């Protein structure tokens, strides 16, 4: 199978020798290896360093999306563009393919100008129509465009007609299957060559996330031409869910957002349990090493630090620290280590205080995160000395599954129920291994007090939703102030919200 770059007549970092023929539909999909596993576009979360980590733990033809970029800022601001997407040495290089670049936009001229900046360094450009967050509502983009079909058609068609690479789109389902199908048909008719359908509505987020409805995705798939390539998104917690979703919906590929963030090996198909649920200390080391060896050498940090302090520009330093590969480190470590942090709050506090701006000896921006990792490594080592894992005759971990052989086992055996090849197992992954974050359903969150209704509001029936952006009447003024500032895009407030009240509320779009 040729690489996407070879099919398109380019090599990483080089201008095309001749104008490439734009492939469409299934021909385009086959040209990038017909990927069945897809790392989702996530705001500030699917940057190059994370994509490289995810690819190492996924099938070789896994497709990755960039984070969502703001089209107007990307087109107009060289600084924003440099911090977000840096070809040819970093983003879009051979190790970063296939890759789709995602933009949010509400103006065709903005997204076209932005897309032209990246089209030589990606395989497709994607329009975000799925982001449900408050900031998308205020900025009028993402899922908050779904009432304006004329604008959506114009955005997609402008790219379809004017770009050298295909345009794709990611949508959420609407209130009925029939309306969702009409919406999908409009997006495809406008020119989208790959359609990703998230099986949740715009209102399903935070504690109201609930379950994605695969029946909506199947309905859309069954009623679109087979030439239309479709991906499904939602309810992917384990590798087994990939096969279940493919069978249940008939789509071409499965996309993971949150599942990938908590376990970058979610797509791993090996029978080696150690590879499917890698230890959090080992993955943490691998992630920081990627930043140190694959990212930092291409940033002008050391050259800047070598200058006399009087000549050193604080503004330029700040621009480097806002690089898309450096700003998400804290958030990634919180998710990778989420099962450890409640047990060892001292590590949570260390990660919360850590910053790339607090450079250690030699101007090392990873110094404080390295100290956090050392603590995690020691904690895991101590745990394994006290409670060694059960291994087989070859010394390999026997895994987290215990087969259910009789009635009542589901209530007596610890873990989460999974079904594999018709057999039922209780799965209990050790806390020091990467694993999904279990998000309670709305009724479960209500039961433990994590979700509260406002005065006069009625608890929705199972399977329905309420608006998660509504602030509970019991929220204090500081929580309200922090949430509103975070939605307005204040970086400090966003970090405080992510690590404080909103740590269980943020959902990738």
N, C-alpha and C positions, 0 to 999 in steps of 0.2 A: 504493500500500500504506500503510495506516494504521500509525502507530507503535504499539508495544505499550502505551504510556501512554494513547494515544487510545482504543484498543480497550477498555482496562480502565477508562476513564472518569476518568483522572487527568491532571494536568499535573505536570511535574517540580517537586518541592518543595511540592506542594499536597495537602491531604487530598481524598479522593474525594468528589465531590458526592453520589453515590449508591453503595450497595454494589455492587461490580462482580460480574458473573456469572462464575463460575470456569469457564474453558474447559478442555477435556480433550483428550488424545490429539492427533490430527492437526489438529483445529480450533485447538487452542492453538498448535501448531507453526506453522501458517499465519499466525496472528495476530502472530507476532514476525518474520515475513518469510521463513519457511522457510530458515533459515541452513544453508548447506552447509559453512561453515568455522567452527571453534570454538576459541577460546583456552582452554586447560585451566585448571582450578583447581590452583594450585601453592602449597605451603606458603611463605608470605612472599615470593612471586614474581609473583603476578598481581594486584597492587594497582592502584588507580585510575590512577596515573601510567603504569604499564606497559600497562594496558588502553587508555588514550588513545593511546599510541604505536602499539600493535598495530593499533588501528582505523584509524589514518591510513595504514597500509601494507597494508590488507586490503580485501576486498569490503565494500560499505557495509552489508550486513545481517549481518556477522559477529557471532556470539554470543560473549560473554566471561563467564567465571566469576570470582568473587572468589577470594582465597586461602581455604584451609580455616580456619575459625574454630572454636574450642573452645566447644561449646554452653553448657556450665555457666558458664564464665567470661564469655561474652558475655551471658548472661541475668542474672548476679549482679553483675558488676563494671561500673559506668558508665565507669570509666577505660579498661578493656580495650575496651569497646564503642566509646568515642570514638576510641581509637587505631586501631581496626580498620575501622570503617564510619561515614562521616560524611555522612548526607543532611541537607538536600536540596541544599546547594551543591556538595558533592563527589560522593560515591558515589551512584549511582542517578539522577543528573540526566539531562537529555535527551541529552547527549553520551555517556553511559555506558549506553545501552540498545541492544539487549536485554542484560540481565545476570541471571545466576543467582547466588544467594548460597549458598555451600557451608558446611556444618557437619559436624564429627565429633561423635559422641555415642554413649553406651550407655544412656541413660535417656530414655524418651519425654517425660517432663515437662520435662527440660532442653532438649531440642531444640525442643519446642513453644514454650516461653517465649522462647527465642532467636529463633525464626522469626517470632513475632508482633512482635518489635522491628523487623524489616526488611521485612515483607510489603508494606507500602505503597510501598516504594522499590525493588522488584525485580520481575522477571517470573516467577521460580520460586525455590523453595528446594531445594537438593540435599543428599543424604546421602552423605558420603564412606564408601565401602566398599572403596576401592582403595589407601589409603596402606599401603606395605609396610615402613616404616621402624621401627627398634627402639623409638622413642618411642611409636609407635602400638601396638606389642605390649605395652609396659609400661602404657600407658594404657587398653588394651582397647578400641580403636576401629579405624576404617578396615578394612583387609583382615583384621584379626585378629578380626572379628566373624563371618566367613563360615562358621564351624561352628555358630553360634547363630542358626538361621533363625527361631526364634520371636521372638527379640529384634529381629531385622532387620524382620520383618513388623510388629511392634508399633510400631517407630520410624517406618516409612513410613506405616502406616495412620493413626497418630495425626495426622500432618501432613495427610494426604489428607482426613481427616474434618473437621479443625478450622481449616485455613488458608483464606484467601481467594484464594490463588494456588496453582498446581499444585506438587506435589512431584516431584522427579526423583532419580535415583540413578546412581552410577558404580561398577561392579564390575570385578573381575579374573576371568579364566577359572579353572576348577578343573582337577582332574587328568584328566578325560575330557570329551569333547564332550557326552555324554549328561548327565553330572552338571552341567556348566555350563549346559545348557539348563534343567534342573530349577530351578537356582538363579535363572536369569533369569526364569522363569515365576513363581516365588514373589515376586520383587521387583515384577514388574508386577502380579500379583494383589493385592498389598498396597496398590497405588495409585499407583505410579510412572508418570508420564505421558511421561517421556523416559528411556530406558535407554542409558547409555554403557558399552561393553564394552572394557576394555583387554585386548588379546590376549596378555598375559603372566600368569604365575602370581605368587603372592605372593612366591615365592622368587627371582624374576628381578629383580635389582637390582644396582647397582654393576657390578663386572666380570663378574658373572653375568647381566647384563641380557639378553644374547642378542637374538634376533629375536622380535618379536610374531608370533603365529600367526593370520593372517587367516582360515584355514579354520574355526577355532572361531567367529569372529564371524559368518561366512557361515552356519554351521550353526545358530546361534541365530537369525539373521535369517530364514532360510528356514522355521523352525519356530515363529515367533511370528506372530500376526495382523498384517496390514499396517497396522492402525490404530495399532499400537505404534510410536512414533518411536524410532529407534536411531541412536546415534553410535558410530563406531569410533575407537580410540586405539591408536597404536603403529606404528613404522616410518615415520613421516612426516619425511623429511629434506629433500625438495625439493617444490616446488609440483606437479611431475608425479606425485608419490606420492599426492596428493589424488585425482586422477582414477583412478589405478590402484586405490586402495583402494575407492573408490566402486564401480568396476566389479567388483572381486573379491569384495566382501562384500554389495552391494546395500543398504547402510545409507543413511540420509538425510543425514548430515553427518560430517565428519572433524574430529577434535580433535587439536591439537598441544600438547605441553608443552615438552620440551627443544628441539625444532626451532624453536619460537617464541622461546625465550629467547636462542638464538644468532643467529637472524635473524628479527626481528619482521616482516619482509616475506615470510615463507615462504608466505603465502597469495596474494601478489600475482600477478595473472594477466596483467599487461601484457606486451607483446612487447618493451618497453624493458628491456634487461638491467640498466641502471643502477638501475631501480626494483626489480627483483627481488633484486639483490645490492648494496644501497646501501653506500657507504663507511662504515667504522666510525667515522671522525671526524665525519662528517655526522650519523649516527644518534646518536652520543654527544652532540653539540650539541643535537639536537632533544629528546632525553630530558631533559637538564638544564634546557633551556628550559621544558619542560612542568612540571617541578617548580617552577621559579622563578616562572612566570607563572600556572599553573593551580592549584597546590597551596599554595605558601607564603602567598599573600595571604589564604587562609582559615584559616591557623593563627595563634594569638595570640602568636607569637614576638616580633614587634617591639614589641607593647604591653608585653610582659613585660620586654624589654630596656630600654624607656624608663623603667622605674621605677628609683628609687634602689637601688644595689646592696644596701644594708642591708634594703630591703623586698622585694627580689626573691627569689622562692621557688625554691630549687634543685630542690625536688621537682617544681614545675610545669614547670621547664625540662626536667627529665629526662622528664617525661610527653610533652612535645612532641617530644623527640628520639626517642622510641619510636614515633612516628607510623608507620603502616604504609607510607607513601610515602617516608619517610626511611631507615628501617632497611635496605631492600634495595638501596640505591644501589650499594654496594661490590660486592655479588654480581652485579648486572646488568652493571656495567662489566667485571668479570672475564670474563663470558660474551660480551658484545659484542666485546670486544677480545682474545678468547682466542688468536687466531692471531698477534697481535702480541707478546704478553707473553713467550713463550719467546725471541723475537729481541731484545727490549729489556727485560731484567730490571729496569733502573732504573725503568721505568714500573710494572712489577708491584709493586715495592717501594713506590713512591709511592702506588699505589691501596691497597695493604695498610695503609699508615700513615694514610691519609686518614680523616677522620671529620667528620660534621656538627657535632659538639660543639666542634671546633677552629675557631671562627668567626673570619672575617677582618674586614677593615674594615667598619664599619657593622653588625656582627653578621650577616654573611653565612654561613649554614651550608653553602653550597656552595663556599666559597672554595677549599678544598684539592682538591676534585674538578675545579674549573675549571682549576687548575694542571695536574692530570693530563691533562685534555683538551687544553690548549695543547701539551703535549709530544707527544701523539698526532697532533694536527693538523700539527705541524712534521715529525714522522717521515714521515707519509703524503705531505706536500708534497715532501719531499726524495726519497722513493722515486719519485714520479711524474715529477720532474725528471730523475732518472737513467734511469728505465725507463718512458717514456710508454706509455699503453695504446693498443692498436691500435683505430682508429676507422674508421667507414664514410664514405661520401661526404657524409653529413649531419653528420659530426663526433660521432656517437654510438658508444659502446663496442660492439665487435662481439660481446662476450660470452665466456663461458668454455668453450663447447662446440667440440670438433673432431670431425667425423664420421669414423667408422671405415670405410674404403673397401676394405680388403683384409685377408687373413689375417695375423695377427701384429701388427697395429696396436695391439691391446689391451695388448701387453707393451712396445711401444716408445714409445707416446704417454703422457705423464704425465697423471694425473687419476683420476677415479672413473667407472666405466662407468654410463651412463644410457641408457635407451631411450625414444625419442619417436616416436610414430606409425610404429612398425615399424623405425625407423632407430636405429643405435647410435652413441653419441657418448662421447668421453672428456671429462669436465668437470673443469676445473682453475680454481677461483675464486682470484683474487689474494688474498694473505694480508690485505690491508688492506680487504677487503670482507667484510660479514657473511656467514657461511656455517655449515653444520652442524658440530657437533663429532662426529668419527668415534669411536665407542666400540668398541674391539676386542671381538670375540666371546670367550667364555671360553677357547677353545683358543688364540686369538691372544695373549690376555693371559698365559696360561701360558708361551707360547713366549718372551716377552720378560721374564719374571720379575715382571710386575705382579700376577699372581695366584698364590698359593702354597697348596698343599694342606696340611692339618694331618697330623700323623703318623698313618699308617694309612688315610688317605682316598684314594679312587681318583678319578682324573679322570673326570667324567661324559661319557657319549657325546654326540656332537654333537646339539644341540637340547634337551638336558636341562639341569638346573640343580643347583647346590649352594647352601647358605645363604650369602648374601653378608655377613650380620651376623657370621658366625664370624670371629674375629680370627686371623690367621695366627700359627702358632707362632713365626715369625721376627720378629713385631712386637716392638719394644722397649717397655719399661714406660711411657714417655712417650706413645707412640702409643696404647697400650691405655687409659691414663688419660684422654687427650684424647677418644678416641672414646666412652668410657663417660660422661664428663661431658657431651659433646655430646648423647648420647641422652637424658640426664636433663634436658635443656633449659637448661643453663647458657649464657647468651647469649655470654659471652666464649669459652667452649670451643667453642660452635657456630661462631663466626666463625673461630677458629683452625683448626678441623677443615675448614671449607669452603675456607679459603685454603691449607691445608697438606696433610696426608695424605689428606683426604677430598675434595680438589678434583675428582677424577674419579669419586667414588663416589656423590655425592648424586643421586638420581633423583626427579623430581617424582611425587607420588602420582596 
